[in-house]
Amino acid sequence: MTCHNERAATARRLEALRDFFMARDADDLADAWIKLTRQDERTLYLPTPPAIPDWEAVEFSFNRLFVGPQPPLAPPFSSIYLDSEPYVMGPSTMEVRNIYRLLGLQSPLEGSFPDDHVSLELDALLAMDASLEWGGRPELASMRNYFLEQHMLAWIPEFCDGVYAQEATHPAIIYAAMLLVRFLLDLADTTGCSPREHQFTARTATVEDNAS
């Protein structure tokens, strides 16, 4: 795979993961799934995606995990996992907002939705990668690597563990969570393995068992 094709594949995967975890309904989930399960060189050795006969069932599981109306079983916000008190809009949310501002980014939902939702963080990572491809300033690469390795990989594997732990989690969501962790670890590998990354490498060994 050429560098250009690899960057394009990375962007497609980030977009698909972003769209899946920000889906509003069954139709959004189905559309994101098509992009998420597109085969390329990076997915050849992954388990086969599960067949999805009923996207309404996926939506039901998705809402129980991430949305409500009952308290979400696996909240998709970094503050739940990083802060001393597991609340949304905590100190880590403000840190993420400040990182966005340093990059010239702003959540379109700022003020009404926490900035540290997994999909918004994926979108920020996508924006950083796009800027770097077009020759972004050198310090952007350091900020991007920090955001990925020291922030996103500090909480997203634990978030995904919470997804796997729920008995009623739909296989499609387990599969998406598996791809999310693997893909972020893949991206970290391309920039050098960080100490924090090692803490989570072993966890991915159990993901195939849950998804297969």
Sine and cosine of phi, psi and omega as CSV:
sin_phi,cos_phi,sin_psi,cos_psi,sin_omega,cos_omega
0.00,0.00,0.80,-0.59,0.01,-1.00
-0.94,0.35,0.27,-0.96,0.00,-1.00
-0.86,0.50,-0.66,0.75,-0.01,-1.00
-0.90,0.44,-0.71,0.71,0.00,-1.00
-0.91,0.42,-0.58,0.81,0.01,-1.00
-0.92,0.38,-0.66,0.75,0.04,-1.00
-0.90,0.44,-0.64,0.77,0.03,-1.00
-0.91,0.43,-0.65,0.76,0.03,-1.00
-0.91,0.42,-0.63,0.78,0.05,-1.00
-0.88,0.47,-0.70,0.71,0.01,-1.00
-0.89,0.46,-0.67,0.74,0.02,-1.00
-0.88,0.47,-0.66,0.75,-0.03,-1.00
-0.93,0.37,-0.66,0.75,0.06,-1.00
-0.88,0.48,-0.69,0.72,0.01,-1.00
-0.89,0.46,-0.68,0.74,-0.03,-1.00
-0.91,0.42,-0.69,0.73,0.03,-1.00
-0.91,0.42,-0.69,0.72,0.06,-1.00
-0.83,0.56,-0.75,0.66,-0.07,-1.00
-0.93,0.37,-0.58,0.82,-0.01,-1.00
-0.91,0.42,-0.75,0.66,-0.09,-1.00
-0.98,0.19,-0.11,0.99,0.09,-1.00
-0.94,-0.34,0.22,0.98,-0.06,-1.00
-0.86,0.51,0.59,-0.81,0.01,-1.00
-1.00,-0.09,-0.42,0.91,-0.08,-1.00
-0.33,-0.94,-0.08,-1.00,-0.05,-1.00
-0.88,0.48,-0.61,0.79,0.00,-1.00
-0.90,0.43,-0.69,0.73,0.05,-1.00
-0.88,0.47,-0.67,0.75,0.01,-1.00
-0.88,0.47,-0.69,0.72,-0.01,-1.00
-0.90,0.43,-0.66,0.75,0.01,-1.00
-0.90,0.44,-0.70,0.71,0.01,-1.00
-0.91,0.41,-0.57,0.82,-0.02,-1.00
-0.88,0.47,-0.62,0.78,0.03,-1.00
-0.85,0.53,-0.71,0.70,0.01,-1.00
-0.95,0.32,-0.60,0.80,-0.08,-1.00
-0.93,0.38,-0.56,0.83,-0.08,-1.00
-0.99,-0.16,0.19,0.98,0.08,-1.00
-0.88,0.47,0.74,-0.67,-0.08,-1.00
-0.99,0.14,0.70,-0.71,0.18,-0.98
-0.51,-0.86,-0.13,-0.99,-0.09,-1.00
-0.89,0.46,-0.46,0.89,-0.04,-1.00
-0.98,0.19,-0.30,0.96,-0.08,-1.00
-0.96,-0.28,0.00,1.00,-0.10,-1.00
-0.88,0.48,-0.51,0.86,-0.09,-1.00
-0.97,-0.24,0.21,0.98,0.06,-1.00
-1.00,0.05,0.38,-0.93,0.10,-1.00
-0.85,0.53,0.47,-0.88,0.03,-1.00
-0.90,0.44,0.73,-0.68,0.03,-1.00
-0.86,0.51,0.61,-0.79,0.03,-1.00
-0.93,0.37,0.50,-0.86,0.11,-0.99
-0.96,0.29,0.64,-0.77,-0.05,-1.00
-0.88,-0.48,1.00,-0.09,0.00,-1.00
-0.98,0.19,-0.33,0.94,-0.13,-0.99
-0.61,-0.80,0.98,-0.20,-0.02,-1.00
-0.96,0.28,-0.34,0.94,0.10,-1.00
-0.90,0.44,-0.58,0.82,0.05,-1.00
-0.92,0.39,-0.60,0.80,0.06,-1.00
-0.91,0.42,-0.69,0.73,0.02,-1.00
-0.87,0.50,-0.66,0.75,0.01,-1.00
-0.87,0.49,-0.73,0.68,0.01,-1.00
-0.90,0.43,-0.67,0.75,0.02,-1.00
-0.85,0.53,-0.72,0.69,-0.02,-1.00
-0.92,0.40,-0.64,0.77,0.03,-1.00
-0.88,0.47,-0.61,0.80,-0.06,-1.00
-0.98,0.20,-0.70,0.72,-0.28,-0.96
-0.87,-0.49,-0.31,0.95,-0.22,-0.98
-0.87,-0.50,-0.87,0.50,-0.13,-0.99
0.72,-0.70,-0.25,-0.97,0.29,0.96
-0.97,0.22,-0.35,0.94,0.10,-0.99
-0.96,0.29,0.31,-0.95,0.04,-1.00
-0.80,0.61,0.79,-0.61,-0.03,-1.00
-0.85,0.53,0.63,-0.77,-0.01,-1.00
-0.97,0.22,-0.44,0.90,0.01,-1.00
-0.66,-0.75,0.97,0.24,-0.09,-1.00
-0.85,0.53,0.74,-0.68,-0.09,-1.00
-1.00,-0.05,0.69,0.73,-0.05,-1.00
-0.82,-0.58,0.70,-0.71,-0.09,-1.00
-0.89,0.46,-0.54,0.84,-0.08,-1.00
-0.88,0.47,-0.46,0.89,0.02,-1.00
-0.89,0.45,-0.53,0.85,-0.14,-0.99
-0.97,-0.24,-0.39,0.92,-0.11,-0.99
-0.98,-0.22,-0.46,0.89,-0.10,-1.00
-1.00,0.02,0.40,-0.92,-0.02,-1.00
-0.90,0.43,-0.51,0.86,0.10,-0.99
-0.93,-0.37,0.83,-0.56,-0.12,-0.99
-0.98,0.20,0.96,0.30,0.02,-1.00
-0.86,-0.51,0.44,-0.90,0.16,-0.99
-0.97,0.25,0.38,-0.92,-0.02,-1.00
0.87,0.50,0.63,0.78,0.04,-1.00
-1.00,0.02,-0.17,-0.99,-0.02,-1.00
-0.83,0.56,-0.62,0.78,-0.01,-1.00
-0.92,0.38,-0.49,0.87,0.08,-1.00
-0.89,0.46,-0.68,0.73,0.02,-1.00
-0.92,0.38,-0.57,0.82,0.06,-1.00
-0.89,0.46,-0.69,0.72,0.02,-1.00
-0.89,0.46,-0.69,0.73,0.02,-1.00
-0.86,0.51,-0.66,0.75,0.01,-1.00
-0.91,0.42,-0.62,0.79,0.07,-1.00
-0.89,0.46,-0.70,0.71,0.05,-1.00
-0.82,0.57,-0.72,0.70,-0.05,-1.00
-0.92,0.40,-0.62,0.79,0.07,-1.00
-0.87,0.50,-0.51,0.86,-0.01,-1.00
-1.00,0.02,-0.03,1.00,-0.06,-1.00
0.98,0.20,0.38,0.92,-0.02,-1.00
-0.94,-0.33,0.39,-0.92,0.10,-1.00
-0.51,-0.86,0.74,-0.68,0.06,-1.00
-0.88,0.47,0.73,-0.69,0.07,-1.00
-0.91,0.40,-0.22,0.98,-0.02,-1.00
-0.94,-0.34,0.25,0.97,-0.04,-1.00
-0.84,0.55,0.73,-0.69,0.00,-1.00
1.00,-0.09,-0.35,0.93,0.00,-1.00
-0.84,-0.54,-0.16,0.99,-0.08,-1.00
-0.44,-0.90,0.70,-0.71,-0.07,-1.00
-0.86,0.52,0.69,-0.73,-0.04,-1.00
-0.92,0.39,-0.35,0.94,-0.12,-0.99
-0.99,-0.14,0.40,0.92,0.15,-0.99
-0.90,0.44,0.59,-0.81,-0.09,-1.00
-0.83,0.56,-0.61,0.79,-0.03,-1.00
-0.94,0.34,-0.60,0.80,0.05,-1.00
-0.93,0.38,-0.59,0.81,0.05,-1.00
-0.93,0.36,-0.63,0.78,0.09,-1.00
-0.89,0.46,-0.62,0.78,0.02,-1.00
-0.91,0.41,-0.64,0.77,0.05,-1.00
-0.90,0.44,-0.66,0.75,0.04,-1.00
-0.89,0.46,-0.64,0.76,0.05,-1.00
-0.87,0.48,-0.69,0.73,0.01,-1.00
-0.91,0.43,-0.64,0.77,0.03,-1.00
-0.90,0.43,-0.69,0.72,0.01,-1.00
-0.90,0.44,-0.64,0.77,0.02,-1.00
-0.90,0.44,-0.66,0.75,0.01,-1.00
-0.91,0.42,-0.66,0.75,0.02,-1.00
-0.91,0.42,-0.59,0.81,0.02,-1.00
-0.89,0.46,-0.52,0.86,-0.01,-1.00
-0.99,-0.11,0.34,0.94,0.10,-0.99
1.00,0.09,0.60,0.80,0.03,-1.00
-0.86,0.51,0.32,-0.95,-0.07,-1.00
-0.85,0.52,0.53,-0.85,-0.12,-0.99
-0.83,0.55,-0.61,0.79,-0.04,-1.00
-0.92,0.39,-0.29,0.96,0.03,-1.00
-0.90,0.45,-0.61,0.80,0.00,-1.00
-0.88,0.47,-0.66,0.75,0.03,-1.00
-0.91,0.41,-0.66,0.75,0.03,-1.00
-0.91,0.43,-0.67,0.75,0.01,-1.00
-0.89,0.46,-0.70,0.71,-0.01,-1.00
-0.92,0.40,-0.63,0.78,0.07,-1.00
-0.88,0.48,-0.73,0.68,-0.05,-1.00
-0.87,0.48,-0.68,0.74,0.00,-1.00
-0.94,0.34,-0.82,0.58,-0.20,-0.98
-0.99,0.15,-0.63,0.78,-0.09,-1.00
-0.99,-0.13,-0.30,0.95,0.04,-1.00
-0.94,-0.34,-0.90,0.43,-0.10,-0.99
-0.88,0.48,-0.70,0.72,-0.01,-1.00
-0.98,0.22,-0.06,1.00,0.11,-0.99
-0.99,0.13,-0.30,0.95,-0.06,-1.00
-0.73,-0.68,-0.48,0.88,-0.11,-0.99
-0.91,0.42,-0.63,0.78,0.09,-1.00
-0.86,0.51,-0.63,0.78,0.04,-1.00
-0.92,0.39,-0.65,0.76,0.10,-1.00
-0.83,0.55,-0.72,0.70,-0.01,-1.00
-0.93,0.37,-0.56,0.83,0.11,-0.99
-0.84,0.54,-0.63,0.77,0.04,-1.00
-0.90,0.43,-0.56,0.83,0.07,-1.00
-0.91,0.42,-0.74,0.68,-0.03,-1.00
-0.91,0.42,-0.51,0.86,-0.13,-0.99
-0.96,0.29,-0.32,0.95,-0.04,-1.00
-0.99,0.12,0.84,-0.55,-0.11,-0.99
-0.87,0.49,-0.55,0.84,-0.09,-1.00
-1.00,-0.05,0.15,0.99,0.00,-1.00
-0.89,0.46,0.77,-0.64,-0.01,-1.00
-0.92,0.39,0.61,-0.79,0.00,-1.00
-0.83,0.57,-0.52,0.86,0.03,-1.00
-0.89,0.45,-0.62,0.78,-0.02,-1.00
-0.96,0.26,-0.60,0.80,0.11,-0.99
-0.86,0.51,-0.69,0.72,-0.01,-1.00
-0.90,0.44,-0.69,0.72,0.01,-1.00
-0.89,0.45,-0.65,0.76,0.03,-1.00
-0.91,0.42,-0.63,0.77,0.06,-1.00
-0.87,0.49,-0.72,0.69,0.01,-1.00
-0.89,0.46,-0.63,0.78,-0.01,-1.00
-0.86,0.52,-0.78,0.63,-0.02,-1.00
-0.90,0.43,-0.74,0.67,-0.04,-1.00
-0.87,0.49,-0.67,0.75,-0.06,-1.00
-0.93,0.38,-0.67,0.74,0.02,-1.00
-0.91,0.41,-0.64,0.77,0.07,-1.00
-0.90,0.44,-0.60,0.80,0.08,-1.00
-0.86,0.51,-0.73,0.68,0.00,-1.00
-0.89,0.46,-0.65,0.76,0.03,-1.00
-0.90,0.44,-0.59,0.81,0.02,-1.00
-0.87,0.49,-0.57,0.82,-0.05,-1.00
-0.95,0.30,-0.25,0.97,-0.01,-1.00
-0.92,-0.39,0.12,0.99,-0.03,-1.00
0.97,-0.25,0.69,-0.72,-0.09,-1.00
-0.97,0.25,0.81,-0.59,0.00,-1.00
-1.00,-0.08,0.39,-0.92,0.04,-1.00
-0.84,0.54,-0.62,0.79,-0.04,-1.00
-0.92,0.40,-0.54,0.84,-0.01,-1.00
-0.87,0.49,-0.63,0.78,-0.04,-1.00
-0.87,0.50,-0.47,0.88,-0.03,-1.00
-0.90,0.44,-0.41,0.91,-0.15,-0.99
-0.93,-0.38,-0.15,0.99,-0.05,-1.00
-0.85,0.53,-0.66,0.75,-0.05,-1.00
-0.92,0.40,-0.47,0.88,-0.07,-1.00
-0.91,0.41,-0.52,0.85,-0.06,-1.00
-0.93,0.37,-0.27,0.96,0.00,-1.00
-0.91,0.43,-0.45,0.89,-0.02,-1.00
-1.00,0.04,-0.17,0.98,-0.10,-0.99
-0.94,0.33,-0.65,0.76,0.00,-1.00
-0.87,0.49,-0.60,0.80,0.01,-1.00
-0.89,0.46,-0.63,0.77,0.00,-1.00
-0.95,0.30,-0.52,0.85,-0.10,-1.00
-1.00,0.02,-0.33,0.94,-0.06,-1.00
-1.00,0.06,0.00,0.00,0.00,0.00
